[in-house]
Amino acid sequence: MSASVAASVVGIAAGVKALTSSPGQAQSQAQQAVDPFASYRANLGSMYSGMLQPGAQQDITKMPGYSQFKSGVMDPSLEASKRSAAASGMMRSGNEQIALQNTAQQGYYGFMTDYMNRLATGSGAGYAPAQGGMAGLNAQQQTQQAQMQGVGGILQGAGALYNASGSGGTSSSSGGAASYNISPEQYSAYYGGQ
């Protein structure tokens, strides 16, 4: 087997491989890349919905992240408020109690707002499905381009085999990229998706 015949066979094999690759896999990978939380959406959505129900009561001390919030934010804030009251001579006064109550309410509001925003984001409330659609469309276009290159490779390899057999000349009228001595990319660009 001559080197040109071997190269033609390899070109045909590469073209067949390009035609038989799975386009659905590329699309699902693109969708997963733009939506990594898809598998968690149902659970986070039900948690978010539960928090929005009228009269829903949650024990904040049992919520995820509360202990870190308490030790890292609330405790230092309350201590700063107490030190401020002691420095101004208002320790154990009504004004100190009001200041501590305001600090605690602001802390609770901040914690719950952050918690609800995280649930909303994770449940898909801020997810734009068009991003996944565009990624899927791009993957589909890349797959189509690879298939056209595969067809070009098969045609080029078949033309080279035909010419190597001695049956054909360089100006064969059988069609395809190999018949006109052009690359598969040029063939695809000229003939498009036909």
Residue pairs with C-beta under 8 A, 6 or more apart in sequence:
2 164
4 160
4 164
5 160
5 161
5 164
7 157
7 160
8 156
8 157
8 158
8 160
8 161
8 164
9 157
9 161
10 157
11 153
11 154
11 156
11 157
11 160
12 153
12 154
12 157
12 158
12 161
14 150
14 153
15 149
15 150
15 151
15 152
15 153
15 154
15 155
15 156
15 157
16 150
16 154
17 150
18 146
18 147
18 149
18 150
18 153
19 147
19 150
19 151
19 154
21 143
21 146
23 139
23 140
23 143
26 139
26 140
26 142
26 143
27 135
27 136
27 139
27 140
29 139
30 132
30 135
30 136
30 138
30 139
31 38
31 132
31 135
31 136
32 38
33 135
34 131
34 132
34 135
35 127
35 131
35 132
37 44
37 122
37 124
40 122
41 122
41 123
41 124
44 119
44 122
44 123
44 124
45 123
45 124
47 119
47 123
48 116
48 119
48 120
48 122
48 123
48 125
50 56
51 58
51 115
51 116
51 119
60 66
60 108
60 111
60 112
63 111
63 115
64 115
65 111
65 115
66 111
69 107
69 111
73 107
73 110
73 111
74 103
74 104
74 107
77 103
77 107
78 100
78 103
78 104
81 96
81 99
81 100
81 103
82 91
82 96
82 100
84 99
85 91
85 93
85 95
85 96
85 99
90 96
120 126
144 193
145 188
148 184
148 188
148 193
149 184
149 185
149 188
151 184
151 188
152 177
152 183
152 184
152 185
152 187
152 188
153 184
155 175
155 176
155 177
155 178
155 179
155 184
155 187
156 176
156 177
156 178
156 183
156 184
157 178
158 176
158 178
159 168
159 172
159 174
159 176
159 177
159 178
159 179
160 178
162 168
162 172
162 174
162 178
163 169
163 170
163 172
163 178
168 174
170 181
171 179
172 179
173 179
176 187
177 183
177 184
177 186
177 187
180 187
182 190
